[in-house]
Amino acid sequence: MYLANVDCIGCHYQSKGDSSDVEFRGRNWRASEEACVKCHGPKFRGVMQETRTEFRDGLAGLDQKLAAARTALAKAGAASPERSRLAARVQRADRWVRFVRVARGDHNVYLASLALRRADQELNEVGTALEASLPDLSASPLISGSFCATLCHAKVGVKVPPVTVQAFGKTMPHKMHTEQLGCVKCHDIGAHKRVPLRRDIKAVCAECHS
């Protein structure tokens, strides 16, 4: 929103608290869904609450994964040579999760999704090292990168993803790949309408294809 020249009061303009206390406590302003509708039209009604729900569910999933990783780490025992390194990775994952929760990820869904994906990757690698089964969060829109489609595109009638795309001189079954792998397996999602292919896309393809 900031990059689109929308400042805080573009969204935060609904008075919060008892107006009779303003003299002593000052005035706070909460975000209003009407801000979404005001700029984007009635099709966006509900998107703010849906985004917050997505973050609530995504953070809850990562909380469970963090707890499972800590349990696995405790079972590994102090004798494990990699225990301190793996504990540091769990701490990094926890920091990313706390960052998104405290800073309210819905302020910048792109940055928040990246932070949660990094946390998830850290925990995946800890689970692999400990040979522990941790919750699989790959289907979560904030982890898979499909949040653009699930939160906004469906509301405004944008059909994403296309069934096929042209890539490397071939017709590639795009929709099938998104369903199996998620968006961020092949794309960098940096901002609205900025989803270029990853620079290492050929190596990504080579993981499955000769």
C-alpha positions in Angstrom: 0.0 0.0 0.0 2.9 2.4 0.8 4.4 1.8 -2.6 1.0 2.7 -4.1 1.2 6.0 -2.2 -1.5 5.0 0.3 -0.5 6.1 3.7 -1.8 4.8 7.1 -5.0 6.8 7.1 -5.9 5.4 3.7 -7.1 2.3 5.6 -7.1 3.4 9.3 -9.9 5.9 9.6 -12.5 4.2 11.8 -12.4 5.7 15.3 -11.5 3.2 18.0 -12.5 3.4 21.6 -14.9 5.5 23.7 -15.0 9.0 22.3 -15.6 10.4 25.8 -12.0 9.4 26.7 -10.3 11.2 23.8 -9.4 14.2 26.0 -7.3 11.9 28.1 -6.2 9.0 26.0 -6.0 10.5 22.5 -7.5 8.9 19.5 -6.7 5.7 17.7 -7.9 4.6 14.3 -8.6 1.0 13.3 -8.5 -0.3 9.7 -11.9 -0.4 8.1 -13.0 -2.8 5.4 -14.7 0.2 3.7 -11.2 1.3 2.7 -11.0 -1.8 0.5 -14.4 -1.2 -1.0 -13.7 2.5 -1.5 -10.7 1.9 -3.7 -11.3 -1.5 -5.2 -15.1 -1.7 -5.4 -17.8 -3.9 -3.8 -16.1 -7.2 -5.1 -13.5 -6.7 -2.4 -15.9 -6.7 0.5 -14.8 -9.4 2.9 -11.2 -9.6 1.6 -9.7 -8.0 4.8 -11.3 -10.5 7.1 -10.4 -13.4 4.8 -6.8 -12.2 4.8 -6.7 -12.0 8.5 -8.3 -15.5 8.7 -5.6 -16.8 6.4 -2.9 -15.4 8.6 -4.5 -16.7 11.7 -4.6 -20.2 10.2 -1.1 -20.0 8.7 0.4 -18.8 11.9 -1.4 -21.5 13.9 0.0 -24.2 11.6 3.5 -22.8 12.0 3.1 -22.7 15.8 2.3 -26.4 15.7 5.3 -27.1 13.5 7.6 -25.2 15.8 6.3 -27.2 18.8 6.8 -30.5 16.9 10.4 -29.4 16.0 11.2 -28.5 19.6 9.9 -31.8 20.8 12.0 -33.6 18.2 15.0 -31.5 19.2 14.5 -32.4 22.9 14.4 -36.1 22.0 17.7 -35.8 20.1 19.5 -35.2 23.4 22.4 -33.0 24.2 24.8 -35.5 22.8 23.7 -34.8 19.2 26.6 -33.0 17.5 24.3 -30.8 15.4 21.9 -30.0 18.2 23.0 -26.5 18.8 23.0 -25.7 15.1 19.5 -27.1 14.7 18.3 -25.3 17.8 19.5 -22.0 16.2 17.5 -22.8 13.0 14.4 -23.4 15.1 15.0 -20.0 16.8 15.3 -18.3 13.4 12.0 -19.9 12.3 10.4 -18.7 15.6 11.7 -15.2 14.9 10.1 -15.1 11.5 6.8 -16.2 12.8 6.9 -13.7 15.7 7.8 -10.9 13.2 4.7 -11.7 11.0 2.4 -12.0 14.1 3.6 -8.8 15.9 4.0 -6.6 12.8 0.6 -7.8 11.4 1.3 -9.6 8.2 -1.8 -8.2 6.5 0.1 -4.9 6.2 2.3 -6.5 3.5 1.2 -9.9 2.5 4.1 -10.4 0.1 6.8 -9.8 2.7 4.8 -11.8 5.3 4.5 -14.8 3.0 8.2 -14.7 2.3 9.0 -14.6 6.0 6.6 -17.6 6.7 8.1 -19.6 3.8 11.6 -19.1 5.2 10.3 -20.2 8.6 8.7 -23.3 7.1 11.9 -24.1 5.1 14.0 -23.8 8.2 11.7 -26.3 10.1 11.6 -28.7 7.1 15.4 -28.9 7.1 15.5 -29.4 10.9 12.9 -32.2 10.6 15.0 -33.9 7.9 18.1 -33.7 9.9 16.4 -35.2 13.0 14.5 -37.7 10.9 11.3 -36.3 12.5 7.9 -36.1 10.9 6.7 -32.4 11.1 3.4 -31.1 9.9 3.3 -30.5 6.1 2.2 -26.9 5.4 2.8 -26.9 1.7 -0.9 -26.6 0.9 -1.2 -23.4 2.9 -1.7 -20.4 0.5 0.8 -18.3 2.4 3.4 -21.1 2.0 2.6 -22.2 -1.5 2.3 -18.7 -2.8 -1.3 -19.2 -4.0 -2.6 -16.4 -1.7 -2.9 -14.0 -4.7 -5.4 -16.3 -6.3 -7.3 -17.4 -3.2 -7.7 -14.0 -1.6 -8.1 -11.5 -4.4 -8.2 -13.0 -7.9 -11.3 -15.1 -7.3 -13.2 -12.0 -6.0 -12.5 -9.9 -9.1 -13.0 -12.7 -11.7 -9.3 -13.1 -12.7 -8.8 -16.7 -13.9 -5.6 -17.8 -12.3 -3.7 -19.9 -13.1 -4.1 -20.5 -16.9 -4.4 -24.1 -17.9 -1.3 -24.0 -20.2 1.5 -21.5 -20.8 4.3 -21.4 -23.4 7.7 -22.0 -21.8 11.1 -22.9 -23.4 9.4 -23.5 -26.7 6.9 -26.0 -25.3 3.3 -25.9 -24.2 3.5 -26.5 -20.4 0.6 -27.7 -18.3 0.7 -24.8 -16.0 -2.4 -25.5 -13.9 -1.3 -29.0 -13.2 2.1 -27.8 -11.9 0.5 -25.2 -9.6 -1.7 -27.9 -8.1 1.2 -30.3 -7.5 4.0 -27.9 -6.6 2.5 -24.5 -5.6 3.4 -21.1 -7.1 6.7 -20.4 -5.4 8.4 -23.5 -6.7 8.8 -21.8 -10.0 8.0 -18.1 -9.4 9.4 -15.3 -7.2 6.5 -13.4 -5.7 7.7 -9.9 -4.9 4.7 -7.6 -5.3 1.4 -7.1 -7.1 1.8 -8.4 -10.7 5.5 -9.1 -10.2 5.8 -12.9 -10.3 8.8 -13.6 -12.6 10.2 -17.1 -13.0 13.0 -17.9 -10.6 16.4 -17.4 -11.9 17.3 -21.0 -11.3 14.1 -22.2 -13.1 16.0 -24.6 -15.3 17.5 -26.3 -12.3 14.0 -26.5 -10.8 12.6 -28.1 -13.9 15.6 -30.6 -13.9 14.6 -31.9 -10.5 11.8 -33.8 -12.3 12.5 -33.6 -16.0 15.6 -34.5 -18.1 
